[in-house]
């Protein structure tokens, strides 16, 4: 089968063997989405070698439970050991022995087939389009913000970054009734949020709004985002960090202590709330889709996804 | 009166006018304590000019309420505007118009007299010695950790830094029943914690205990403390930052997001819980006292307080 792989930092679509199901479930990929993390991995982040990609919708091809075969599914990307305290409590996201689809020790979704444990799979409701279902994983990551911070309708929330993740976070947070401001550099991307009734400001103007926000979500994917985010927070405010990237961030510690700021790292979220939002049509997904390429042109698709102005790029096997 | 002052970054004991009470309360200082923040301020931190010092015990000399006169008191160092939302809720620690004794816009405690609003003052129970009462402010700062993080008896807690603040934090946290480990560089200081039944390890050995702790309290006062502290935390662990210093800290953001770490800045704490602990004799304070000098020798006292191995240095007017 075809798969988009990173080997020795070189990115290429290669012919590889179709994965053997073993005690997991084999999924035929219908559509996969390119995430910024894929771009980071191609640059060396997480030192991953193998098939990249972790956003997908597919159809179950082989499974221990025959009733699953033919079902349309999306999949939670963290596969735990199944036995430790965390896995037993139903949350393998921090299992120390976990593999992560297309990120840690497990071939990913930019391929004709992938495998995952059966318990990682979620059936996709019929009315959810393939193109929307692919967004379950990044939308779950946006919903994950609400697992780390409770927002009240009176709260002023800033989301930094008008990329896909920032646009999803802003929409999810706006649904809670909080007063959300999206901060970004691209007028056409900010327009997507504006059409949902979300206030937007440019990065330059945001610098004037120091100490205004109760919660700031940093989703810019840039090392400079961190220090800028701190300046927007009121004393005792909360900064939620969503961006993973190679490299170091730098900050002046004293104001963080004096203002008693909290910072919370947030990575993956639960799939069910995201699927529920997709089913309700509560999130504008269509505006976040840029282009689609056949998997065979995966390297070009990655290049396109890295261009200024790009939003979601799909690969179709 | 004599006062230890920082002017144009020069530290000196000078003759200045005794403060006029106005609508506040005038306190004759019995004893003041040198905090590391005083040393930082003398180096330029907070750009403060005036009389430094914020740890003291004194006797009320002049007050609107005559019944206060002659009372032995300690004082909450943040003086709010009294009118904003935060002040109205009884917590001026983040009032944006606040002054802070010997730190922001208000002459401090290394002097013969100081003034503070009456509501900032707390009577000292008779059985608490002057030398212990001076520790109310730093002990309140240590108790402040419990305002930002709830520890369970099953929690593993590491305190980094065997200085005064670290030793106070370790003792306060050990009282909650949590499993506390104090990490430091000085055998003789670590012994103080060991005598209270607290496990200690050297900074070098601590580097082997990666991902072991639920909570880490960073009280080392060193920019390198931050990155080291992150490595000790288990996924979803909490880092409490207590150190204020000039300069930048640097860290790799991705692991913080991947492990969904929380970081909380913590500065001042409430005085009453600290006074209660002092009254109960629940904290070993005596071991934290190094030396005492007359206020007139304040510059030398500061020098001594900055020496390796020094703990609390008192100044007596």
Interface residues (C-beta under 8 A of the other chain):
Chain A: X45 X94 X96 X148 X211 X223 X226 X235 X236 X241 X242 X243 X244 X245 X246 X247 X248 X249 X250 X251 X252 X253 X254 X256 X257 X258 X259 X260 X261 X262 X263 X264 X265 X266 X267
Chain B: X45 X94 X96 X148 X211 X223 X226 X235 X236 X241 X242 X243 X244 X245 X246 X247 X248 X249 X250 X251 X252 X253 X254 X256 X257 X258 X259 X260 X261 X262 X263 X264 X265 X266 X267
